[in-house]
Amino acid sequence: MQYRRLGASGLQLSALSFGAWMTFGRQVGRTLARELVAAAWDHGVNFFDNAEAYANGDAERVMGDVIADLRLPRDGYCVSSKVFFGSVQSPRPTQRGLSRKHVVDACHAALLRLRVDYLDLYYCHRPDPDTPVEETVAAMDLLVRQGKVLYWGTSEWPEALIREAARFARANHLAAPAMEQPQYNLLHRERVELEYAPLYSELGLGTTTWSPLASGLLTGKYGGDAEGQGRLARPEAAWLQELVIGQEEDRRLARAQGFAALATELGERPAPLAIAWCLRNPHVSSVILGASSVAQLQENLGALELAGRHDEPVWRRLEAAVAR
């Protein structure tokens, strides 16, 4: 495994991490979850990602149970949670958002579910237009000072709002956001490569990126109407299919299939190759993997070796195939 600093911080995260979105508590039960976490740990993964909203908190419960069962040393791994959407099906106003109350309550609930004394990383899962950013920054600083959170950051925030939060924090000697968790893959590049570009040097921002396979689209398993065996094909994932494919279904599927065809021509599996492409960005601190089988996870962990296998012209060909 390779380890990378989380932006300008001193925290070293595994370049490939493991997350529970859309799997733990739904598709994956405790027995398989234990096998997946154990396999990730055995391959050097030291960062396990989660959120209050994943399976309404059940993803954190499952992850906390299996990490405790495996007896992983607390000083050897990092675990995260995210706050915004809430952990109940129909949250009341105080059970979601980024108010001081919900930020603090959600942290305490995540600690219980994950069975830890502190969160290594804690993210504001989305911007909250109903809460002043100053209130959210102050709430995060409070948790840092109490030792319940080590690093806090954002997920899918616009560049201007991250900058505003950092400016307020530094002006008032508060803990500033250290990382962002954006979507990043061959079909979704602009935010990481363009919008956030000034923040890497100006703020020392780190990134823990999600959906390196565009929710399975880049595996090549989907044909017309997103048919296939992956998460987009599941009946309950209609909202995700709309998010990933949107109004350009034919074009996005064609771009993904073009990438998969070139990967096959190169003698590579599309999934680890797409993940390897993400790893080549020096501003990516960690690429979060999801998996519903140990075999799938082990294949995708092979992306680390793939990242250095091909020369620059090959990567440019892959990007061109997706850009059509």
Summary of the structure (lengths in Angstrom):
residues: 324
radius of gyration: 19.0
end to end distance: 33.6
largest distance: 55.1
contacts: 1139
relative contact order: 0.13
helix: 49%
strand: 15%
